[in-house]
Amino acid sequence: MPMLAHTPRHGPAPDPDSLIRIATVTAGEIRRLVDACISRGDQFLIVLLSETGLRIREALGLRHESLRLRAREVRVVPRESDVNAARVQ
């Protein structure tokens, strides 16, 4: 079964009691989240998630060498262990 089979666009209407909800965040909402962040690291994380579509565990598992900002590239590399226990699967 496809991952989004429960959504109206990809299959039958979802069960109203379903725990899965899909929400989109507008550019204005992202801006307000970034503005509400106290640290630059938190701001970077919000923008990174928004711009790349990474999952939070993938983003937390990144290392400096994973980012090639000038080339606009992010490499997500599965690792056996990670300090943040944020293993990519």
Z-matrix of the N, CA and C atoms (Angstrom, degrees):
N
C 1 1.445
C 2 1.529 1 108.57
N 3 1.350 2 117.95 1 134.81
C 4 1.456 3 120.30 2 178.09
C 5 1.517 4 111.96 3 -60.98
N 6 1.341 5 115.46 4 152.92
C 7 1.456 6 120.49 5 -176.22
C 8 1.532 7 112.79 6 -58.89
N 9 1.324 8 118.55 7 -36.22
C 10 1.462 9 121.55 8 -177.23
C 11 1.527 10 112.48 9 -104.07
N 12 1.327 11 117.05 10 26.04
C 13 1.455 12 120.98 11 -177.45
C 14 1.524 13 112.67 12 -61.17
N 15 1.326 14 118.06 13 -23.77
C 16 1.465 15 122.02 14 -178.04
C 17 1.524 16 112.85 15 -80.50
N 18 1.339 17 118.21 16 -7.02
C 19 1.460 18 120.29 17 -178.12
C 20 1.523 19 110.18 18 -89.91
N 21 1.340 20 117.95 19 151.51
C 22 1.464 21 120.71 20 -178.13
C 23 1.521 22 113.41 21 -57.94
N 24 1.328 23 117.24 22 -33.48
C 25 1.460 24 120.47 23 -177.90
C 26 1.523 25 112.00 24 -70.12
N 27 1.327 26 117.89 25 -28.01
C 28 1.461 27 121.41 26 -174.54
C 29 1.519 28 113.72 27 -113.50
N 30 1.268 29 118.51 28 6.24
C 31 1.455 30 119.32 29 -178.27
C 32 1.513 31 110.92 30 178.02
N 33 1.314 32 116.24 31 -162.68
C 34 1.469 33 119.10 32 -179.82
C 35 1.530 34 110.95 33 -65.56
N 36 1.324 35 115.56 34 161.37
C 37 1.470 36 120.80 35 179.32
C 38 1.523 37 110.08 36 -57.02
N 39 1.334 38 116.87 37 139.42
C 40 1.460 39 119.67 38 -178.28
C 41 1.526 40 111.91 39 -70.44
N 42 1.289 41 115.14 40 154.46
C 43 1.456 42 121.94 41 174.44
C 44 1.528 43 107.60 42 -65.23
N 45 1.351 44 118.60 43 127.86
C 46 1.470 45 119.55 44 -178.39
C 47 1.524 46 113.25 45 -60.64
N 48 1.321 47 117.82 46 -20.72
C 49 1.454 48 121.14 47 179.18
C 50 1.524 49 112.72 48 -90.75
N 51 1.339 50 116.42 49 3.86
C 52 1.458 51 120.98 50 -178.98
C 53 1.525 52 110.44 51 -61.67
N 54 1.324 53 115.70 52 142.97
C 55 1.455 54 120.71 53 178.88
C 56 1.522 55 112.43 54 -82.30
N 57 1.324 56 116.86 55 -13.13
C 58 1.462 57 120.79 56 -177.71
C 59 1.519 58 109.31 57 -88.62
N 60 1.307 59 115.76 58 126.18
C 61 1.452 60 122.32 59 176.74
C 62 1.529 61 107.62 60 -129.40
N 63 1.306 62 115.33 61 136.88
C 64 1.455 63 119.75 62 176.95
C 65 1.521 64 107.05 63 -109.92
N 66 1.309 65 115.64 64 124.79
C 67 1.460 66 120.70 65 -179.79
C 68 1.516 67 108.87 66 -127.80
N 69 1.294 68 115.46 67 144.86
C 70 1.456 69 119.76 68 174.57
C 71 1.521 70 108.30 69 -105.34
N 72 1.294 71 115.19 70 150.35
C 73 1.460 72 121.51 71 -179.80
C 74 1.522 73 107.12 72 -113.96
N 75 1.307 74 116.55 73 128.34
C 76 1.461 75 120.44 74 -178.72
C 77 1.522 76 110.55 75 -77.79
N 78 1.319 77 115.67 76 164.58
C 79 1.470 78 120.59 77 177.72
C 80 1.531 79 110.27 78 -60.96
N 81 1.320 80 117.45 79 -37.44
C 82 1.460 81 120.78 80 178.07
C 83 1.521 82 112.42 81 -64.90
N 84 1.330 83 116.48 82 -37.98
C 85 1.465 84 120.36 83 177.60
C 86 1.522 85 111.15 84 -67.45
N 87 1.339 86 116.46 85 -39.25
C 88 1.470 87 120.36 86 176.14
C 89 1.528 88 109.31 87 -61.59
N 90 1.316 89 116.43 88 -44.53
C 91 1.473 90 120.86 89 179.59
C 92 1.530 91 110.71 90 -59.48
N 93 1.336 92 117.05 91 -43.11
C 94 1.467 93 120.22 92 179.32
C 95 1.528 94 111.07 93 -65.96
N 96 1.345 95 117.52 94 -37.95
C 97 1.465 96 120.14 95 175.96
C 98 1.522 97 111.31 96 -61.95
N 99 1.324 98 115.51 97 -46.25
C 100 1.468 99 120.04 98 -179.71
C 101 1.522 100 110.15 99 -62.93
N 102 1.327 101 117.38 100 -43.47
C 103 1.470 102 121.08 101 179.92
C 104 1.525 103 112.00 102 -64.41
N 105 1.331 104 117.32 103 -28.33
C 106 1.466 105 121.23 104 -178.81
C 107 1.525 106 112.51 105 -80.76
N 108 1.326 107 117.42 106 -14.40
C 109 1.464 108 121.35 107 -179.31
C 110 1.520 109 110.76 108 -70.51
N 111 1.309 110 115.87 109 140.52
C 112 1.463 111 121.28 110 179.02
C 113 1.524 112 110.70 111 -85.17
N 114 1.315 113 117.65 112 -41.83
C 115 1.465 114 120.43 113 -175.34
C 116 1.529 115 111.70 114 -102.44
N 117 1.319 116 115.21 115 154.31
C 118 1.468 117 121.35 116 176.42
C 119 1.527 118 110.47 117 -64.48
N 120 1.339 119 115.98 118 -33.47
C 121 1.461 120 119.69 119 178.70
C 122 1.520 121 112.07 120 -62.72
N 123 1.341 122 116.67 121 -41.77
C 124 1.459 123 120.81 122 177.45
C 125 1.525 124 110.86 123 -65.75
N 126 1.338 125 115.97 124 -40.75
C 127 1.462 126 119.74 125 177.10
C 128 1.525 127 110.65 126 -60.67
N 129 1.335 128 115.56 127 -44.62
C 130 1.463 129 120.48 128 179.56
C 131 1.525 130 110.67 129 -60.61
N 132 1.335 131 117.07 130 -43.32
C 133 1.460 132 120.89 131 -179.00
C 134 1.526 133 111.10 132 -61.63
N 135 1.321 134 118.16 133 -45.20
C 136 1.470 135 121.50 134 179.64
C 137 1.527 136 110.57 135 -61.39
N 138 1.328 137 116.82 136 -46.16
C 139 1.468 138 120.43 137 -179.87
C 140 1.528 139 110.29 138 -66.33
N 141 1.322 140 117.51 139 -41.89
C 142 1.464 141 121.43 140 178.58
C 143 1.529 142 111.12 141 -58.51
N 144 1.314 143 116.84 142 -48.23
C 145 1.466 144 120.44 143 179.15
C 146 1.523 145 111.12 144 -62.17
N 147 1.313 146 116.11 145 -42.34
C 148 1.459 147 120.94 146 -178.15
C 149 1.526 148 112.49 147 -66.75
N 150 1.318 149 116.30 148 -43.88
C 151 1.465 150 120.89 149 -174.46
C 152 1.531 151 113.91 150 -80.32
N 153 1.327 152 117.08 151 -27.48
C 154 1.466 153 119.23 152 -174.19
C 155 1.520 154 114.21 153 -105.05
N 156 1.325 155 117.30 154 -23.86
C 157 1.457 156 119.52 155 -175.21
C 158 1.521 157 113.19 156 79.16
N 159 1.332 158 116.55 157 11.65
C 160 1.463 159 119.76 158 177.83
C 161 1.526 160 110.47 159 -63.49
N 162 1.314 161 115.76 160 150.06
C 163 1.457 162 121.14 161 169.59
C 164 1.522 163 107.48 162 -77.52
N 165 1.323 164 116.58 163 155.62
C 166 1.458 165 120.30 164 -176.94
C 167 1.534 166 111.04 165 -58.88
N 168 1.327 167 117.85 166 -40.28
C 169 1.469 168 120.24 167 179.51
C 170 1.525 169 111.38 168 -64.79
N 171 1.334 170 116.31 169 -35.98
C 172 1.462 171 119.41 170 177.38
C 173 1.530 172 110.19 171 -66.49
N 174 1.323 173 116.64 172 -44.26
C 175 1.458 174 120.65 173 -179.31
C 176 1.525 175 111.17 174 -64.05
N 177 1.326 176 117.42 175 -42.36
C 178 1.464 177 120.30 176 -178.98
C 179 1.523 178 112.17 177 -69.59
N 180 1.327 179 117.17 178 -21.75
C 181 1.457 180 121.08 179 178.92
C 182 1.517 181 113.88 180 -87.09
N 183 1.335 182 117.35 181 -2.45
C 184 1.459 183 120.04 182 -179.17
C 185 1.525 184 111.19 183 -69.93
N 186 1.318 185 114.34 184 152.10
C 187 1.461 186 121.79 185 173.87
C 188 1.521 187 107.68 186 -120.69
N 189 1.313 188 117.11 187 166.82
C 190 1.461 189 119.80 188 -179.02
C 191 1.526 190 111.87 189 -53.52
N 192 1.325 191 116.13 190 -41.07
C 193 1.466 192 118.90 191 -177.84
C 194 1.530 193 112.76 192 -71.08
N 195 1.337 194 117.66 193 -9.69
C 196 1.462 195 121.73 194 176.90
C 197 1.525 196 111.90 195 -76.59
N 198 1.331 197 116.54 196 -19.21
C 199 1.463 198 121.59 197 -175.03
C 200 1.520 199 111.59 198 -103.87
N 201 1.311 200 115.47 199 126.11
C 202 1.462 201 121.80 200 171.51
C 203 1.516 202 105.63 201 -121.58
N 204 1.332 203 115.41 202 79.22
C 205 1.458 204 121.56 203 -170.00
C 206 1.523 205 113.30 204 -62.79
N 207 1.322 206 117.60 205 -41.18
C 208 1.476 207 119.51 206 179.57
C 209 1.519 208 111.56 207 -63.17
N 210 1.328 209 116.82 208 -34.04
C 211 1.465 210 121.53 209 178.22
C 212 1.528 211 111.67 210 -86.70
N 213 1.357 212 116.20 211 -3.64
C 214 1.470 213 122.81 212 -178.42
C 215 1.531 214 110.86 213 58.36
N 216 1.339 215 115.22 214 45.11
C 217 1.463 216 121.74 215 -179.14
C 218 1.526 217 110.57 216 -124.00
N 219 1.329 218 114.28 217 142.45
C 220 1.460 219 122.16 218 173.51
C 221 1.519 220 106.44 219 -130.30
N 222 1.320 221 116.71 220 126.22
C 223 1.466 222 121.14 221 178.60
C 224 1.519 223 109.14 222 -103.93
N 225 1.324 224 115.74 223 120.70
C 226 1.462 225 121.41 224 176.58
C 227 1.519 226 106.56 225 -99.77
N 228 1.333 227 115.59 226 114.65
C 229 1.455 228 121.72 227 -174.18
C 230 1.529 229 109.04 228 -118.59
N 231 1.346 230 117.38 229 120.62
C 232 1.472 231 118.55 230 175.43
C 233 1.519 232 110.59 231 -63.53
N 234 1.321 233 115.78 232 136.48
C 235 1.467 234 121.24 233 177.97
C 236 1.511 235 108.40 234 -130.47
N 237 1.311 236 115.85 235 149.34
C 238 1.465 237 119.91 236 179.71
C 239 1.515 238 112.27 237 -65.71
N 240 1.307 239 116.73 238 -39.31
C 241 1.461 240 119.54 239 178.95
C 242 1.518 241 109.00 240 -140.56
N 243 1.311 242 115.31 241 153.21
C 244 1.443 243 120.72 242 -179.69
C 245 1.525 244 108.15 243 -145.78
N 246 1.298 245 116.23 244 145.29
C 247 1.470 246 121.50 245 -179.01
C 248 1.520 247 110.88 246 -56.89
N 249 1.329 248 117.31 247 -37.59
C 250 1.463 249 121.39 248 -177.32
C 251 1.519 250 113.48 249 -86.72
N 252 1.334 251 117.69 250 3.87
C 253 1.465 252 122.24 251 -173.80
C 254 1.529 253 110.11 252 52.24
N 255 1.319 254 116.14 253 37.06
C 256 1.457 255 121.79 254 -176.96
C 257 1.526 256 109.73 255 -109.87
N 258 1.289 257 115.69 256 56.86
C 259 1.464 258 121.71 257 -175.00
C 260 1.509 259 111.68 258 -67.76
N 261 1.325 260 116.89 259 130.89
C 262 1.460 261 122.84 260 175.34
C 263 1.512 262 107.99 261 -79.27
N 264 1.302 263 116.74 262 134.56
C 265 1.474 264 119.82 263 -178.78
C 266 1.505 265 111.41 264 -121.14
